[in-house]
Amino acid sequence: MAIAVILGLLALLAAILVTRAALHRPEIKGHVENEAAPERKINETAAAEHLAEMVRCKTISAGLKENQDNGTSSSGKEELYGEFVKFRSLLEEFYPESHRVLKKVLISGHSLLYRWRGESEDNPLVLMAHYDVVPADSGDWKYPPFEGIIEDEVIWGRGTLDTKATLCGIFEAVEQLIKDGFTPQQDIYLSFGHDEETMGNGTFSIVEHLRDQGIRPAAVLDEGGAIVEGVFPGVKSPIAVVGMSEKGVADIEVLLRGSGGHSSTPGPLTPLSELSKIILRLNKKPFPVYLPGEVLEMFSVLGRHMPFGFKIIFANLWLFKPLLKVVLPRLSRELNALCRTTCVFTMAEGSRASNVLPEKARAVANLRLAAVNPIDDALTHVKVHAEKAAGKSLRAREPYQLEVNIVHGHNASPSTSTSSTAYIKLRETIEETFAGTIVTPYIMLGASDSRHYCAICDSILRFSPIRMSKEELRSIHGVDERIPVVKLSGVVKFYLSLISKA
């Protein structure tokens, strides 16, 4: 009798799982009547040439911060920022109507803020990008990284994807709309930082300027996710991943002080060996896995487009969530990072000579903080495991001294709701511009300048309107960064549509 009951319950459970999976289909969106937007022909050749010229400006922000207050002469500083000045001159040359109509403010020396007056100053939209780039000193580039070569309908060079293509696309769209006599319904601000790659204060100062003016944007759009393919099992359509939040960042240093001396007479414990124990323990004791709301929504959206076997899992997360928490971190580095705070040691130092035992060993861990792990919690996690790993040396006859300190960092940003007007408008624009694309929320793993806008805006979205291959994704901060001309044209079309909806 008991076996029959159990079998009956199992059959009922199976029926429930299969039925929910069968009903887990892509959502059918109701047709919304929009005013037909005029068909605008994009000058792909001009846009490509403009971007190529922008790439030829070596707007490398690395090193600028260090040289600001180190006694560099005025002429030296002018030389350091010469490429930034040249870049801004190009914008005025390429987009004269935009610079006639929009009001420009130079902030923090070189960051740009433009105001495009609309019919109303309430609920403005902010479109972001940054025009500084990382160095391109290493690697075997197919074409020199700062010559802006256009070959076989592809624009090559540092910054093409990150993020001069976005900045170019925004200006191409604004210039064309102004020439067509278009006036936005609300004010639109263009916010272009000059030191994003070095986590500088350019955009922070822009936000402070807007705050002082009493301006609270209705929505902010910055770089982030892109349109990708082949990254989720069974999903054949391109996927636009939109960052609804971004993880925090913290650098935590671990210092261990002990007795030094000559390497010919080492003791059983040395600072470097004890520090190694700390590093190994933290590698083996990662932060707990959790499934944030953005990830659950992503699974809900993408699960509807997966084969039936996957649908059974993603349509029944109430049952399979514990299993996913075990499996997901093992599937890929990206999924692991989405589901927990990550901690990896990236720097270490000890003695400066091979025959000297260091009196102090130091290592720095870079943490990408999940929303459930603010900086103080992360510091406690590292400190507790460091103390356990180095316990023997801390209790020795001549005890070692351990310090665990935060070098710098910030917590994860708040999450924007997928029911917000900003997200809905963005999703509609993506679906119209890139037909057949599935739009899904996700968490941005890196840090962007958009985090500063959290102080004055509740709807911040992170999306780069570029359909990127795996090779193109790897080229960001890497070798052979480039963008096909047709994809740059897609960026312009996206911003033409988005601004028209704004």
C-alpha positions in Angstrom: 0.0 0.0 0.0 2.8 2.4 1.0 4.7 1.7 -2.2 1.5 2.4 -4.3 1.1 5.7 -2.5 4.7 6.6 -3.1 4.5 5.7 -6.8 1.3 7.6 -7.1 2.9 10.7 -5.6 5.9 10.4 -7.9 3.6 10.1 -10.9 1.8 13.2 -9.8 5.0 15.1 -9.3 6.2 14.0 -12.8 2.9 15.2 -14.3 3.3 18.5 -12.6 6.9 19.0 -13.8 6.0 18.0 -17.4 2.9 20.2 -17.5 4.8 23.2 -16.2 7.5 22.6 -18.7 5.0 22.4 -21.5 3.5 25.7 -20.5 6.9 27.3 -20.2 6.9 28.9 -23.6 8.1 32.3 -24.8 5.9 35.1 -23.8 3.5 36.5 -26.4 3.8 40.2 -26.3 0.8 42.3 -27.1 1.0 44.6 -30.2 1.6 48.2 -29.2 0.7 50.9 -31.6 3.6 53.3 -31.9 3.8 56.3 -34.2 5.7 55.2 -37.2 9.2 56.4 -37.1 10.5 57.9 -40.4 13.0 55.7 -42.2 16.4 57.2 -41.9 19.3 56.2 -44.1 22.6 55.9 -42.3 25.8 57.0 -43.9 27.9 54.0 -42.9 31.0 55.2 -44.7 31.1 58.5 -42.8 30.4 56.8 -39.4 33.2 54.4 -40.0 35.6 57.1 -41.0 34.6 59.1 -37.9 35.2 56.1 -35.6 38.6 55.4 -37.3 39.7 59.0 -36.6 38.6 58.6 -32.9 40.7 55.5 -32.6 43.7 57.4 -33.9 43.5 59.5 -30.7 45.6 57.7 -28.1 43.3 58.6 -25.2 45.0 56.2 -22.7 44.1 57.1 -19.2 46.6 54.8 -17.5 49.3 57.0 -16.1 47.4 60.2 -16.2 46.2 59.9 -12.6 49.7 59.3 -11.3 51.0 62.3 -13.1 48.4 64.8 -12.0 50.0 65.7 -8.7 53.6 64.5 -8.9 55.2 67.7 -10.0 54.6 67.3 -13.7 55.0 70.7 -15.4 52.1 72.5 -17.1 53.6 71.7 -20.5 54.1 68.1 -19.5 50.5 67.8 -18.4 49.3 69.4 -21.6 51.3 66.8 -23.6 49.7 64.0 -21.5 46.2 65.2 -22.2 46.9 66.3 -25.8 45.2 63.3 -27.3 42.1 64.0 -25.2 42.0 67.6 -26.4 42.4 66.3 -30.0 39.6 63.8 -29.5 37.2 66.6 -28.3 38.2 68.8 -31.3 37.2 65.9 -33.6 33.8 65.7 -32.1 33.2 69.4 -32.8 34.4 68.9 -36.4 32.4 65.8 -37.1 29.2 66.9 -35.4 28.7 70.6 -35.9 24.9 70.6 -35.5 25.1 68.7 -32.2 27.6 71.3 -30.9 25.4 74.1 -32.1 22.3 72.8 -30.4 23.5 71.0 -27.3 25.1 72.8 -24.4 28.5 71.4 -23.5 30.2 71.5 -20.1 33.7 70.3 -19.5 34.0 68.7 -16.0 37.0 67.5 -14.1 39.2 68.8 -16.8 38.3 66.4 -19.6 35.0 64.7 -19.0 32.1 65.8 -21.2 28.5 66.5 -20.3 26.1 67.6 -23.0 22.5 68.8 -22.5 20.0 68.4 -25.3 16.9 70.4 -24.4 13.6 68.7 -24.9 10.0 69.8 -24.6 10.3 69.1 -20.9 13.2 69.1 -18.5 11.5 66.5 -16.2 12.6 62.9 -16.3 15.7 63.3 -18.4 17.5 60.4 -20.1 21.3 60.0 -19.7 23.3 58.2 -22.4 26.8 57.2 -21.3 30.1 56.1 -22.8 33.8 56.8 -22.0 36.4 57.9 -24.5 39.5 56.8 -22.6 41.1 53.4 -23.5 43.5 50.9 -22.0 47.0 50.5 -23.3 47.8 48.3 -26.3 51.5 47.7 -25.7 51.6 43.9 -25.8 50.4 41.3 -28.2 50.7 40.7 -31.9 48.1 42.9 -33.5 47.0 42.3 -37.1 47.0 46.1 -37.6 48.6 48.7 -35.4 46.1 49.5 -32.5 46.0 53.2 -32.9 46.0 53.7 -36.7 42.3 53.2 -37.2 42.7 50.9 -40.2 39.5 50.1 -42.1 40.0 46.8 -44.0 37.4 44.5 -45.5 34.6 46.5 -43.9 36.1 46.2 -40.4 37.4 49.0 -38.3 40.5 47.9 -36.3 41.9 49.5 -33.2 41.9 50.0 -29.4 38.6 51.4 -28.2 36.5 50.4 -31.2 34.3 48.3 -28.8 35.2 49.8 -25.5 33.6 52.3 -25.9 34.3 54.7 -28.8 31.8 52.9 -31.1 29.1 53.6 -28.5 30.1 57.3 -28.3 30.3 57.5 -32.1 26.9 55.9 -32.5 25.3 58.3 -30.0 26.7 61.3 -31.8 25.8 60.0 -35.3 22.2 59.5 -34.2 21.9 62.9 -32.4 23.5 64.7 -35.4 21.1 63.1 -37.8 18.0 63.7 -35.6 18.9 67.4 -35.2 19.3 67.8 -39.0 15.8 66.2 -39.4 14.3 68.8 -37.1 13.7 66.4 -34.2 13.3 67.6 -30.6 13.1 65.0 -27.8 10.2 65.0 -25.5 12.4 65.1 -22.4 15.9 66.5 -21.9 18.7 64.2 -22.9 22.1 64.3 -21.4 25.2 62.8 -23.0 27.8 61.8 -20.3 31.3 60.9 -21.5 33.9 60.2 -18.9 37.7 60.4 -19.6 39.1 58.2 -16.9 36.7 55.2 -16.6 39.5 52.6 -17.2 41.4 53.9 -14.2 38.3 54.2 -12.0 38.8 57.9 -11.9 36.6 60.8 -10.8 35.4 62.1 -14.1 31.9 60.7 -14.1 31.7 61.0 -10.3 32.2 64.8 -10.8 29.5 64.8 -13.6 27.0 63.3 -11.2 27.9 65.8 -8.5 27.3 68.6 -11.0 23.9 67.2 -11.9 23.0 66.7 -8.3 23.9 70.3 -7.6 21.6 71.4 -10.4 18.8 69.3 -8.8 18.6 66.9 -11.8 17.4 63.4 -11.2 17.4 61.3 -14.4 14.6 58.9 -15.1 17.0 56.5 -16.7 20.7 56.0 -17.4 22.1 53.7 -20.1 25.8 52.8 -20.0 28.0 50.0 -21.4 27.5 46.5 -20.1 26.0 43.4 -21.7 25.9 42.9 -25.4 24.2 40.7 -28.0 25.8 37.2 -27.8 25.2 33.8 -29.3 26.0 30.2 -28.2 26.5 31.0 -24.6 23.5 29.2 -23.2 22.8 25.5 -24.0 20.0 24.9 -26.5 19.3 28.6 -27.2 19.9 29.2 -30.9 18.7 32.8 -31.1 21.0 35.8 -30.3 20.6 37.0 -26.7 20.8 40.6 -25.5 22.0 40.6 -21.9 21.1 43.8 -20.1 22.9 44.5 -16.8 20.3 45.4 -14.2 23.0 45.8 -11.5 26.7 45.4 -11.2 28.9 43.6 -8.7 30.9 45.6 -6.2 34.7 45.6 -6.1 37.2 45.4 -3.2 41.0 45.0 -3.0 42.0 43.4 0.3 45.6 43.1 1.4 46.9 40.4 3.7 50.1 41.3 5.6 52.1 38.7 7.6 55.0 39.9 9.7 57.6 37.4 11.1 61.2 36.9 11.7 63.5 37.4 8.8 67.1 36.5 8.4 69.5 34.7 6.0 68.0 32.1 3.8 70.7 29.6 4.7 69.2 29.1 8.2 65.4 29.1 7.7 63.0 28.2 10.5 60.1 25.8 10.2 57.8 28.7 9.6 58.4 31.6 7.2 56.2 34.5 6.2 55.9 33.4 2.6 55.0 29.8 3.4 52.4 31.0 6.0 51.0 33.5 3.5 50.7 30.7 0.9 48.6 28.7 3.4 46.2 31.7 3.6 46.0 32.0 -0.2 45.3 28.3 -0.6 42.7 28.2 2.1 40.8 31.1 0.6 40.9 29.3 -2.8 39.3 26.2 -1.1 36.8 28.2 0.9 34.9 30.3 -1.6 31.9 32.5 -0.7 28.5 30.7 -0.5 26.5 30.3 -3.7 23.2 32.1 -4.0 20.8 32.8 -6.9 20.1 36.5 -7.1 16.8 37.8 -8.6 18.5 38.9 -11.9 19.8 35.4 -12.4 16.5 33.7 -11.7 14.7 36.1 -14.1 17.4 35.3 -16.7 16.7 31.6 -16.3 13.0 32.2 -16.6 13.4 34.1 -19.9 16.0 31.8 -21.5 14.4 28.6 -20.2 11.4 29.2 -22.4 13.7 29.0 -25.5 15.6 25.8 -24.4 14.9 22.2 -25.3 12.3 20.4 -23.3 14.7 18.7 -21.0 16.0 22.0 -19.8 12.5 23.5 -19.6 11.6 20.9 -17.0 14.4 22.3 -14.8 13.9 26.0 -15.4 10.1 25.8 -15.3 10.3 24.2 -11.9 13.0 26.2 -10.0 10.9 25.7 -6.8 12.2 22.1 -6.9 15.5 22.3 -8.7 17.0 25.5 -7.2 19.1 23.5 -4.7 20.5 21.4 -7.5 21.3 24.5 -9.6 23.2 26.0 -6.7 25.5 23.0 -6.8 25.7 22.6 -10.6 25.9 26.1 -12.0 29.3 27.2 -10.4 30.8 24.1 -12.0 29.5 24.8 -15.5 31.6 27.9 -16.3 33.6 30.7 -14.8 30.9 33.2 -15.8 28.1 31.3 -14.2 30.2 30.8 -11.1 30.8 34.6 -10.9 27.1 35.3 -11.3 26.2 33.2 -8.3 28.7 34.3 -5.7 31.3 36.8 -4.5 34.6 35.8 -6.1 38.0 36.2 -4.4 41.3 35.8 -6.3 44.8 36.8 -5.2 46.4 38.8 -8.0 49.5 40.3 -6.3 52.2 39.0 -3.9 55.5 40.2 -2.6 58.2 39.2 -0.1 61.9 39.8 -0.1 63.8 41.7 -2.8 66.7 39.3 -2.7 66.7 35.5 -3.2 68.9 34.9 -0.2 67.0 37.0 2.3 64.0 35.7 4.3 61.4 38.5 4.3 60.2 40.0 7.5 57.0 40.9 5.8 55.0 39.1 3.2 52.1 40.8 1.4 49.4 39.6 -1.0 46.4 41.4 -2.5 43.1 39.7 -3.3 40.6 41.2 -5.8 37.0 40.5 -4.8 33.9 41.0 -7.0 31.2 41.5 -4.4 27.7 40.0 -4.8 24.8 42.1 -3.3 24.6 39.8 -0.3 28.2 40.4 0.6 29.0 44.0 1.4 32.6 45.0 2.0 32.5 44.5 5.8 31.2 41.0 5.4 33.9 40.2 2.7 36.6 41.6 5.0 35.4 39.3 7.8 35.4 36.3 5.5 39.0 36.9 4.5 40.1 37.7 8.0 38.5 34.6 9.6 40.1 32.2 7.0 43.4 34.0 7.1 43.6 33.5 10.9 42.7 29.8 10.7 45.3 29.2 7.9 48.1 31.0 9.7 47.0 29.8 13.2 50.2 27.9 13.9 52.5 30.9 13.2 50.2 33.3 15.2 50.5 31.1 18.2 54.3 30.4 17.9 56.8 31.2 20.6 57.7 34.3 18.6 54.2 34.9 17.2 53.7 36.3 13.7 51.5 39.4 13.2 48.6 39.3 10.8 46.9 42.3 9.2 43.9 42.2 6.8 43.0 45.6 5.4 40.8 47.0 2.7 42.8 48.9 0.1 39.7 50.3 -1.6 36.4 49.2 -2.9 32.6 49.8 -3.2 29.5 47.7 -2.7 27.4 46.2 -5.4 24.9 48.6 -7.0 21.2 48.4 -6.4 19.2 46.5 -9.0 16.8 48.0 -11.6 13.4 46.3 -11.9 12.5 44.6 -15.2 9.0 46.1 -14.7 10.5 49.7 -14.9 9.6 51.9 -17.9 13.3 52.2 -18.7 13.8 48.5 -19.1 10.6 48.0 -21.1 11.6 50.8 -23.5 15.1 49.4 -23.8 13.7 45.9 -24.5 11.4 47.2 -27.2 14.2 49.1 -28.8 16.5 46.1 -28.9 13.8 43.8 -30.3 13.0 46.3 -33.0 16.6 47.1 -34.0 17.9 43.5 -33.7 15.1 41.3 -35.0 14.9 37.9 -33.5 16.9 38.7 -30.4 15.9 37.5 -26.9 16.3 40.2 -24.3 17.2 39.1 -20.7 18.4 40.7 -17.5 21.7 39.7 -15.9 24.3 41.0 -13.4 27.3 42.9 -14.8 30.4 41.3 -13.4 32.7 44.3 -14.0 32.6 47.8 -12.8 31.4 50.8 -14.9 31.1 54.5 -14.4 27.3 54.0 -14.2 27.6 53.1 -10.5 28.1 56.8 -9.7 24.6 57.6 -11.1 23.0 55.4 -8.4 23.2 58.5 -6.2 20.6 60.3 -8.3 18.8 57.7 -10.4 16.9 54.5 -9.7 16.8 53.1 -13.2 20.3 52.3 -14.5 20.8 49.9 -17.4 24.0 48.5 -18.8 23.9 47.4 -22.4 26.1 47.9 -25.5 24.1 47.6 -28.7 26.6 45.5 -30.5 26.3 41.9 -31.7 29.6 40.5 -30.6 31.2 37.2 -31.5 33.3 35.3 -29.0 36.5 36.6 -30.7 35.3 40.2 -30.5 34.4 39.8 -26.9 37.9 38.5 -26.1 39.5 41.4 -28.0 38.1 44.0 -25.4 41.2 44.9 -23.4 43.0 42.3 -25.5 44.5 42.0 -29.0 42.9 42.9 -32.3 40.0 44.9 -31.0 37.7 45.7 -33.9 34.1 46.3 -35.1 32.6 45.5 -38.5 31.1 48.6 -40.2 27.7 46.9 -40.4 27.7 46.5 -36.6 28.6 50.1 -36.1 25.6 50.9 -38.3 23.5 48.8 -35.9 24.7 51.0 -33.0 23.5 54.1 -34.8 20.1 52.6 -35.7 19.7 51.6 -32.0 20.3 55.1 -30.7 18.1 56.6 -33.4 15.2 54.4 -32.2 15.9 54.8 -28.5 16.1 58.6 -28.7 13.0 58.7 -30.7 11.2 56.7 -28.0 12.6 58.8 -25.2 
